[in-house]
Amino acid sequence: MKIKKGYLSSRKHTVEFHHPMRS
């Protein structure tokens, strides 16, 4: 479950990073 949490955290980080870049 620790890996799943890290995966979600990493995915959220990428989304937040691409969000401002794409806007």
C-alpha positions, 0 to 999 in steps of 0.5 A: 500500500505504501507503493500505491500511495507513492504512485498516487502522489507522483501522479498528482505531482505530474498532473499539477505540474502539467496543469500550469504548463498546459494552461 
